[in-house]
């Protein structure tokens, strides 16, 4: 019915915001608005953008068959923004530029709507992208190169590449009275940090299963910003950020392949590979290879040559450890298993094992078990857990067991290839049953299935 998707979704977004604000003025809302332009189709709107913005202008939701929005008229795939016509641009360049400018109009329309409703000063808007500029076009006989408008700026690569041109995207955070205007940050973050950030702003516990950290300290300028976990892989490409440096393997055909190492803060174009430059970068190379194995979990839908590599333990002096399980107790109810380390514990003690047998846990309690596992030999280790509540079990930064959403009390298991040595772990557990109970077991080729023994569980000794 002649609805250009960018217009359609904007009109509907405006309608939802207006209706929600008028009918439930004291109820907060969350909206995820994901435009699907520009993309390889490079299709055009049917008409110019409507005059005005906000409640009294711009796009309007009509909701009638054949006339859902006020721009559902004219000729499909026909309107080119006059800013870009007769300027010597190619067919695809005019289309690309028109679609970008259309998004600009739409976002401005939504911001004006927030202002008209007088909710702009208590609303946060985040604008970003999922990848760098694309090179595809479905238009027969045409080719598209995003360098026409220098869409990736000084960066190398485009969509599908793990160089900065494919990964680094512009992000704007807008929130009058909430986010100080004019700020700029050079710290790295990844998409999963936004979920943690929105939970933080909403006063909700950050889910334990996600990799993200809240960016609220960066946006507000208050508090210390936790470091983000930056990891990415696509086909045979793999990379991460560690100690402020980017490591990237464009053809990670085995775990032996070295990372290129870049200081992207000072070398945005990634023109100087620092790998092998000094002993410092030789050590960083090894740490990067170890760290990727501590972060990622194999995925049967995206098999890699390094899936079966042994996850290395951490280098820690055993004299700095003692037997026990760090056990923090929390009181409350949560919709999901929260990242308890960001909450204040009601009680902290040194437990003997990973169970509820010897701790004063009651209904509507949460527990964070943490410490180090001493793995007695290298090989495949399977972890089994069963509980009356929900739980999340992580080793290093790997999500090993996820028994949160819709978990109904059955035993779940997962196998990891672990090297002999020390491996940090965290078990997040929440329970609303009258008699909370959780039991974690392990097994290997040499160790029968059983509870993890006390002599394999350690915590760090207090520093004197």
N, C-alpha and C positions, 0 to 999 in steps of 0.2 A: 504493500500500500504506500510505496514511495517514501518510507521512513529511513533516513540515513541513520545508521546505528548510533553514532556519536550524538546526534540530535535527540533520538528516541530515548536514550538512557539518561541524558541530561534533563529532558522534560519530565521524565518519570521521577528522577531524583528530586527535582524541585517540588513536584507534587507531593511526594512522600514527606519531605522535610516540612513543607507548609502544613499539611494535614496533621502530622505528628505534633508539631509545635502548637497548633491551635487547639487540638483535641486533648493533648497531654502535655501542657506547658511545663510541668515540673518533672517530667520523665526524660532522662537522658536517652540518646539514641546513638547507634553506631551504623555507619554506612560504608560499604565497600563498593566503590564505583570503578570498574575496570573497563576502560575503553578498548575496543579491538582495532582501532586505527592509530597510526598508519600501519598497514600490513601489505603483503605482497599484491593483494588485489588492487590497491591504490585507487579505490573508487572515490567518486566525488559526491558532494551534496546535490540536492535538487535546486536549491534556491540560495540567495544571500542570507546571512544571519538576520533574524528579525530585529527591528529597532528596539533599543532600550535593553535593560537588564533587570533581573530581580522580579519582584512580585508584579510590577506594572509593565513589564516588557520582556524581551528576549523570548526564549522558547517556552511553549505552553503545552501542557498535556490536555488533550481534548477527549480522548478515550472513546471516540466514535469509530465504528467499522469504516475502513477506508479513509479515515481522517483522525488518526490517533494523536497527531501533533500538528502544530500550526505550520510546519514546513513540509508536510506530506502533500506536496503539489509540484507541478512543473515536470521536468523531464529527468528521469533517473540518470545518475552519473553524468551530469552536465555542467554544474556550476564551478567555475574557476574564479578564485579570488582575484580581482583586478590588480591587486598589488603585484602579482606575479606574471600577468599576461603581457605580451608584447615586450618582453625584456630579454628575448633571445634564449630563454630557458627551453629545455627539451619537454616533450609531452609528459614524461614521468616526473620530471622535476617540478612542473607546475602542479601536478596532482599531489605530490608529496608535500609541498609547501602549503597548498590549500588545506590539506587535512590537518597539518600541525597548527595552522592559524585557527582552524575551526575549534580545535581543543582549547586553545587560548580563550576564544570567545565563551566557550561553554563553562570553563572554570571560573571566568570572571562573572558569568551569569549566576553561578551557584554562590560565589562569595557575596554578590550583591543581595541575593535572596537571604542569606544569613544576616546581613546588615539590616535589611528591611524588616526582618522579624525580630530584630534587636537581640539576637542570640550570638552575634559574632564575637563578643567579648568573653564568652564562656564556651567557645567551640574551637577545636583544633582541627586543622586541615593539613594533611600530608600529601604532597604531590611527588610522584616518582615514576620510574620506569622499570620494567623487568629485565631489560638487556640493552645493549648498545644498538646503534642504528642498523637496520636490515639492508640486505643487498638484493633480496628477491623481488621479482615482479612477475605477475601472471599475464601481463599484457603481451600478446604475441608480437614478436619482432622487436621488442623494446628491451633495453637493459637499464638497470638502475645502479648507481654508485653513490653512496651517501657522502662521498667527498665533495660532491657538487656544492653543498652548503656547509662543508666542514663539520658535519653533524657529530663526529667523534672528537672534534677539536684537535689537540696535539697528540692524542693517544693512538696507539697502533691497534689494528683489528676492528672487527664489527661483530654483529650478532653471531653467536656460535663460536666465537673465539674467546679464549681465556686470557688474552692480553687485555689491557685496560680499556681499549676501545669497545670490547665486547662486554665487559663487566661493570666498569665504573659508570654510574648513571647520575644525572642531576637529581637532587632531592631538595624540595622546599618544605619548610615547616612554618605554618602560619597559625597564629593564635594570639590575637590582641589581648593584652592583660595577662596572658599565660606564658607566652614565649617572647623573650626580648628580641625586638627587631634588629636586623643588621648583624647578627652573629654569623660566624663562619667557623666550621671545625674541619680539621684535617685528620681526625681519628677515623679509622675504618670501622664499618659496621656492615651487617648483611640483613637480608629481608626478614629473617626470623626474629631480629631484634625489635621489629615493630609490634609483633604480637605481645611481647613482654612489656613494651612501652605502653601500649593501650591498656593492658591489664593494670599496670601501675597507676596510670592516670585515673582509671575507674575505681581504684581502691580494691582490686581483686588480686588474689594470690597468683603469681606467675606460675603457669603449669610446669611441673618438674620434667615432663617428657621433652620439652622443646630445648633447643640449643641457644635460644636468644637471651639477651640481657636487656634490661630497661635502659633506654636512652634519655630518660627523664633528667638525670643530672646534667647531661650535655645541653639539653633544650632549656632547662630552667637556670642553669648556672649555679645550682645548689647541690652540694654533695659530691662524692667521688664517683666517677664513671668507672664501672667495671669493664674489663676488656671483653670485646666480642670474640666469638669463635668464627673465624673466616676460613671456610673450606669450600672447594668447588671441584666438580669433575663433569666432563662432557665428552662422550665417546672415549678416545684415548688420552684426552687432556685431563690434567689433575693439578691442583694447586692449593695453596694456603698462605696465610700470613702468620709469621712468627717473629717475635721481637721487633716488630715494625718493618720487617722485610717480607717481600713477596717471593714465594717459591712457585715455579710453574714448570710442568713437564708437558709439552705439546704432543709428545708421542710416548706415553708411559706404557710401553709394550711389556715392561717387566719392572719389578721394584728396584732393580739395579740401575735403571736410567737416572741420571742426575737431574736435579732441578736447576733451571736457570734461576738466578737470584737477583732481584732488583730492589733498589731503594726508590719506590714509586713516589715518595713525597718530594724527593729532589730530582728524580729522573722519571717524570710522567710518561715520556715516550718509550720507556724501557729500552734505552739504547746501549746501556753498559751492563753487561752480565757480570756480576761480582763473584760468581761461583769459581772457586779455585784461586781467587785473588790473594788470599792470605790464609793462615792457619785458622783465623777466626771464622772465615767463611767455610773452611773445610769442616769445622766442628758444627757450624750451622747446617751444612748440607746433611750431615748424619742425623741431627736433631729433627730436621724437616722430614726425613724418611721415616724416623721413628714416630713422629707426631701424627702423620697422616694415618698410620696404622692404629693409633690410639683414638682417632676421631671416627673414622668411617666404619659402617657395618656393611658386609657383603649383601648384595641384592640379587636375587635369582633372576630378576628381569633385566639386569644390567651387569652381567658377569665381567670381571676384570682378571687380568693375569696375576694380580697380587692379592686376590681374595683369600688364598690359603696361607699367606705369610703369617708367621708367628708375631703376635702383638708383643712388643718389647716391654719389659717392666721399667720401673724408674730407678735411677741411681741414688740410693739413700743409704746412709750408714745405719746398719742394723742396731748399733749401740744407742741410736737415738730413738729406738722403738721399744715399746713394751706391749705385752699381751693385753687384749681387751677390745671392746667395741665402743666407739664414741656414740652415746645415746642421748639425743635431745628430744624432750617431750613437749607437745603443743596441745592446747585445748581449743576446740572449735569445730565448725562444720564447713566443708568446702565442696564446691561443685565438682572439683577435680583434685588430683593429688598435686599440692602446691610445692613450689621451690621453698622448702622450709628454711633453708639457710638465709633467706631474706626476711624471715619473721623472727619475733622474739620468743625464745623458748620459755616454758613455764618451769622446766626442771631439766637439769643436765647431770648425767652420771656416766660412770664407766661400766658398761655391761660386759658380760662374759661371752655371749654368743649372739647370733643373728636370729633372735626369737623374742617372743613376748613373755616367756616363762618367768623371768626374774626381774621384770620391771613393773612399776605401778601404773599400768595403762588401763584406762577405763573407756566406757562408751563415749563417742564423739571426741576422740583423741587422735593426734597424729604423732608419728615418730620419724626422726631422721637417724638412721644408723650409718655410721661412716668410719672409715679407717683404711687399713691396707691388708690385702690378702697375700699370704706367702704361698705361692704356687710351687709345689715340690718338684715338678718336672715339666719339661716342655711337651706340648701336644694339644690334642683336642680336649677341651673341658666343657662339659654340659652342666648348666645350672638349671635347677628345677625349683619352682616355688608355688606354694598354695597358701591362700589366706582367706579370712572371713571379711577382709576389706579390700581396698584397692591399693596397688603399689607400683612403683617404678624402680627398676634396678639398673644402675649404671656402673661400668668399670672403665676407668679413665674418663673419656668423654663419650663413650659408646653407650647407646641405649640398648641394653641387653634384653631386659624383660619389661614389657609394657602391659600391665594389668590394670589399666585405668578405665577407659570408656567401655561400658557394657560388660565389664568383668563380672563373672557370676560364681566364682569360687573354685573353678577347676584348676588343676595343676597345669602350669605352662612351663615350657623349656626352651632353651636356646644354647647352641654350641659355639664356643670361641676357640681359636687357636692361640694359646697363651704360651709365652716363653717362661722358663723357670725364673722365679724371682718375685719382686714386690710389685703389686698392682693396686692402686688406690680404687676404692669403691664407695658408692652411696646407695642406700636403700631408703626410698621415701615411702611412707606407709600411712594411710588414713583409714579409720574404721569407725562405723556407727553401730556395730553389733554389741549386744550386752556382754559377750565374752570374746574380746578381740584375740585373734591368734594368727600368727604367720610363721611359716617354716621354709627356710632356704636350704637346699641341698646341692651337692656337686658330685660329679663322677668323671672318671677318665678311664683310659685303657688300663691303668695300673691301680686306680682307686675306685672301690665299689661305691655305688650310690649311697650317700649318707649325709647327715648334717655336717656343715663345715666345722672341723674341730677347733677348739679354743686355741690350740698351739699354732694355728694358721691365721689367726686374727690379731692384728696389731694396730696400735695408735701411736702417734708421736709423743714422746715424753715432753712434759712442760719445759720450756726454756728457762734456765736459771738466770 
